[in-house]
């Protein structure tokens, strides 16, 4: 139901257009996830085109990731203040224009700069798509909408490498960026036509933006992301200094936020165990899912001796299952309730992680695929349920920042997983160079890594059960 203070135009505009609203939000999610995955496959071609080292072209991926991670909470809060529709349209324009600049960039430095702007656009799209669900979809269908967005995110991630490979082979590296231009124009058109107008309430008493908190959080997150990604698995002095800077920055951020009149993040909301538990579980789960992407290729190629073509096919099974299971998972959440489905999703993930530590050694590729078939639907069920749990009852003026926190916890989990789980795998394999490690060593690393992953999921399950029990009392 719409509240009395809505204009007739806004309410009439919202009700018949829910499907078109979801179409525009789905495309926004698809574009931001596609931007993350499509560039990786182009790094060899980009290194050759610009005569640069692999370490230099890695910044094409890193600039996007850093911009998206460091700014996602801030842009969510900005959307709460200036209007989510207006900011989402700006984000889509930024992403589309930056994509064109990436494809036309004559120098590597300009390409990296354009990728950072593209990452900012992606941060806006990713943060505000979840926020819009609360004001455009009835509560009874929130799970289905969250599942649809999860499906589109999975499709973008799965489509990136294969689509990027085809575009590079047929049209050159520029095409992996220019493909976003027509998609961006379509997304902007749908969003402009069908997203509900921003509510224009009285400005008295409205909290303002927090520039100091925004800067501190961005620097802290940038230091953490760089600590986890620089060095490609080797943790040196620079990584340690960056991690220390992140810890200090986090402390200063908390100190400032506790004293500023209009904080970027209201620290008091973390006293809500259900919210804190959901964000922590989201981080742990994302860490484990990154483990499959980091460890899987090494195990399939070195441990099982598969050629790269077969490895690519096997690795595509997880994203395909994720894309197929996302929307049904959302329907299940609507039917049986988000709190219960969070628990069931985590139980399935724990079973899948344990299966990955055992079944591949017993049954080879079939065992690996069977474990992925258990793990991935559990992940999609958890995502749809957890996002619903967090977003369904959020006050309207906090939806943007809450959506940003959800996306941030996921991104931090992915970054942490790439670094920490990769280090666990290397240590467990007892190999200085995984590309030449013996199959037995890689198999041992696989087994131990996914036992650790299962422990992380069990920890997330314990947190979910504890926060659920506390909320019920």
N, C-alpha and C positions, 0 to 999 in steps of 0.2 A: 504493500500500500504506500501511496505517496503522502507526505505530510502536507498540512494545509497551506504552508507558506510557499509551496512550489507553484510556479506559474503553470497555466494550462498548457502553454507551448512545450515546456520542459517535460511535463508528465506525459503528454500525448506523444512526444518524440521518443520517450524511453520505452513505453510499453510494447508497441508493435515491432520494435527493432532489435530485440534481444539477440536474435540469431546473427544479425549484421554486426552488432557490437562485438559479439564473440568472434566473428570472422576477423574483424580488425585487430582485436587483442591477440588472437591466435597468430596472425601474420607478424605482429610485433614480436611475439615470443620466438617465432620461427626465424626471423631475421637476426635477432640478437644471438641466438644459439648457432645459427649458420655462420655468422661472422667469427665466432670462436673457433669453429672446427675446420672451415674451408681453407684457411690460410696455411695451416700446418703442412698440408700436402704440397703446397707450392714453394716451400723453403728452398729445396735444391735448385729449382728453376730460377728463383729470385737471386740466389747466391751467384749463379752463373750469369744472369742478366746484368747484375750490378757489379760483377767482379769483386764480390765481398766474401768474407769468411762466414762460416756457418754461425759462429758466435755473434757476428754483426746482424745477420738476417733474423736471428732469434728474437731481436727486439721488435720485429714486425708483429710477432705473437705477443710478446711481453708488454708492449705499449698498450695494446687493446685490453689485455687482462688487467694491467695496473689501473688504467682509467676506469674500467668498469667496477673493479673491486673497491677502489679508494673513494669513489664518488656515489656509490649506489644508495647509501643511507641518506646522504645530503640531498640528492635529487628527489628522493622520496619525501623528505621533509619539505623541500621547496614546493613540491606538488601540492602538499596539504595547504600551503600558505597562498600560493598564487593561482591555484586552480589546476587540477590534474589534466583536464582535457587540453588546456592551452599548452601545458608543459610537455605532454605526450606528443602533441603535434610538432612542437619545436624539436623534440628528440628524434622523431622520424625524419624531419628535414635535415637535421645535423647528420644523422646516420647516412642518409641518401647522398647528400652533397659530399660528405667525406669519402664515401665509397667511390664516387666519380673521381675525386682528387687522387685517391689511391691508384685507380686504374690509369690515370694520366700522369702520375708522378715521374719526373725525369731523373730524380736522384733518390738514393736510398733514404737520406735524412728527411726528405719531404714525404716520402711514403710512410715512414715511421710516425712523423707528426700527424699525418692524415689518419693513420690508424688510431692514434690517441684520441682524436676528435670522434672517430667512429665508435670507439669504446665509450666515450661520454654519451653519445646517442643511444648506444646499447644499454647503458646503465639506466637511462631514463625510461626506455621501453620496458626493460625487465622489472624495474621497481614499480612502475605504475600499472602494468597489466594486472598484477595480482590485486592491487588496490581498487581497480575498477570493478572487480567481481562483486565486492560488497555492496556497491550502489546500483548495479545493473541486473543482478541475478537474484531471484528469490532464495531465501535461506535453504529451503528444501532441495534446491538444485545446485548449491554451492560446490558440493563434492564433484558432481559431473563436470562443472565448469573448470575446477582445478585439475581434474583428470584430463580434460581436453587440452589445457595449457601444458600439462606434463607431456602429453602425446606430441604436441607441436615442438616442444623443446627437444624431445628425443629424436623426432624426425630431422630437425635441423642438425643435431649432432651426428646422426647416422648418415645424412645426405652429404655433409660437407666433404669428407675425403673422396667419395666416389664421384660426386659432381665436380669437385675441384680437379680431379685427375682427368676427367673427360674434357673439361673446358680448357685446361692447359694444353692437352694434346692437340685439340682442334683449333683453338683460337689464341693461345698464348697466355702468359700469366696475368695479363691485364683483365682477362675475362672473369677471373675469380672474384674480382672486386666490382666490375661493371655490371655483373648479373644482379647485384643488389639494387641498382638504380630503377629498373622497371618494377621490381618487387616493392621498393620503397614508395614509389609513386602510387601504386595500387593501395598499399597500406595507408598512406596519408589520405587518399581519396575516401576510403571506407571510414576511417577514423573521423575525418572532417564532417562527413555526412551523417554518421550514426551515433557517435559518442554523445552521451547526455551533456547538456550545457553545464558549465561550472556554476555552483550555487553562489549567489552573491548575498551573503548574510551581512549583518552590521559589522563594521570594522572595530568597534569599541571593544576592548578587552581581548582582542585577538593577539596571540603571542607572535613575536617577530622571529626573524631568522637569526641564527647564531653563527656569525662568521668565524670567531675564534675557535669554537668547538669544531666547526666544519674543517678548518685548516689543520687543527691538531689531529682529528680523526683521519683525515686524508694522509698526512705525513706518517702517522703511526701504522696505518694499513699498508702504505707503500713500503715502509721499512720492513714490515713482516713479509709481504709478498716477495720482495727482493731477496730477503734472507733465505726464503724457502726455494727460490727459483735460480738464483745465480750459482754458477759452479756446476750445474747439471749433475747433482748427486753428491759432489764432494763438498763437505762443510768446512770452509777455511776461516781465516781470521776475519775477512770482510763479512762473511755470513754471520759470524758471532757478534761483530760490532753492530750490524744491522738489527739482529735479534734483540740485543741489549737496548738499542735505540727504540725499538718497538715497545719493549716492556716499560721503559721510562716514559715514552710518549703516551702509553695507555694510562699510566699513573697520573700524569699531568692532565690528560683529558678528563679522567674521573674527577680530579680535584676541581677543575674549571667548571665542569657540568653541574657539580653540586652547589655552585655559588652563583652561576649566571642566571639572570632573570628569565630568559626564554631559551632553555637548553635545547640543543639539537636532539638529544636523547634524554628522556626523563628517567633518571636512574632508579627512581622508586618503582617503576613498572617491573623491574627485574626481581622485586620481592614477590611477584606473582610466580609461584613455583611452576604452574602449568606453562606459562610463557617461557621461562628460563629453561625448563626441561625440553620444550619443543625445539628451541634454538640449539641447545646442546646436542640433542638427538640428531637434528638435521646436519650438524657439523660432522658427527661421528659417521653417520650413514654416507654422506658425500665422500668422506675420506676412504671408506671401504669401496665405494663404487669406482673411485679413481684407481684403486688397487688392481681392479680387473683390467683397466686400460694400460697400466704401467707394467704389470707382471705378466699378463696374458700373452703378449707377443713373444716375450723371451722364452716362456715355458713352451709354447707351441712350436717355436722354431728350434730352440736348443734342446729342450727336454724331450720333445716328441719327434724332432727331426723333420718337421713339415716344411715344404717350400713356401716362399713368401705369398704366392697366389692363394694357396690353401689357408695359410694363416689369415689372410685378409678376409676370406669367406667365413671362417670360423669366428673371427672377431666381429663380423657384422651381425652375427646372430643375436647378440645381446641388445644392441640398439634397435634391431627390428622387433624383437619381443617387447622391448620397452615402448616402442611406438604403438604396437598393436594392443598392449594391455593397459595403456594409460586411461583411455575413456571408460572402458568397463570397470576399472578400479574406482573411478569417480562415482559411477552408478552404484557400486557396492557400498561406498562410503555413505551416500545419500540413503541407502536402504537400511543399513545396520548401525550407522552412527560413527562419527569420526574417532572418538576415544577407543572404542573396541577395535576398529580397523588399524589404528596405529600399532596396537599390541600385536595383532595378527600379522601385519606387514613385517614388523621387526622379528617375530618368531620365524617367519619364512626366510628372512634374510640371514638369520643366525644359522638355520638349517642349510641354506645355500652356501654360506661361507665354510661351514664344516665339510660340506660335500666337496667343495673345491680343494680342500686340503687332503681329501682321501680318494675320491672317485677317479680323478685323472691318472693316478698312479696304478689303479686297478684295471681301468677300462680304456685308458688312452683318450682319444678325442671324444668318444661317446660319453665317457665319464665327465669330461670338461663341459660338454654341451648340456648334459643332464643337470649339472650343478647350476649352470647359468639359467636354465629354464625354471629353476626354483628361486634363485636369487633375484632375478630381474623383475618378475611380477610382484614380488614382495616389496621391492624398492618403489615401484610405481604406486602400490597400495599405500605404503607409508607416506609417500610424497603427497598424494591427493588428500589423505586423512589429516596429516600434520598441517598442511597449508590451510585446510578447512578449519581445523581446530583453532589455529592462530587468528585467522582473518574474519571468521563469521560474526563475532560480536565486538569487533574493534570499533571505537567511536569514529565518526566520520572524519574528524580533524586529525586522526592519528593513522589512518589507513596507509598513507604513503610511506611514512617512516617505518611502520611495522612491516610492510611489504619489502622495504629496503633491507631491514634486519634479517628477514627470512632469506632473501637472495644473498645477502652478505654471508650468513652462516654457511650456506651451500657453497659459495665461491671459496671461502676460507678452507672448507673441508676438502675441496678439489685441489687447492694449492698445497695444503698440508699433506694430502694423500700422495701427490706426485713426488714430494720430497721425502717425507718420513717413511711411507710404505716402500718407496724405492730403496731407501737406505736399509730398512729391515730385510728386504729381499736380498740385497747385496751382501749384508752381514751373514744372513742365514745360509747363503750359497757358499760363503767363504771363498769368494772369487774376486780377484782384483779387476778382472775384465769379464763382464757377463757375456759379451759377444763371442768369447772363446771358451767359456766355462764348460766343463764336462756335463753331460746330460744328468748324471746322478746328483751332481752339486746343484743344478738348477731345480731338479725335482725336490730336493731337500728344502731349498729356498722357497719353493712354491708351497710346500706343506706347512712350513713354519709361518710364512707370511699370512696364510689364510686362517691359521689358528689364532694369530694376533687379530686378524680382521673379525673373526667370530667373537673374540673377547670384547672388542669395541662395540659390536652390535648388542651383546649381552649387557654391556654397560648402558647403552642407550635404552634397552628394554627395562633395566632396573630404574633408570631415571624416569621413564614414561610411567611405570607402575607407581613409583613413589609420588610423582606429581599428581597423578590421577587420584591416588588415595587421599592425598592432602586436600585436593580440591573438593572431594566428595564430603569431607568432614566439615 
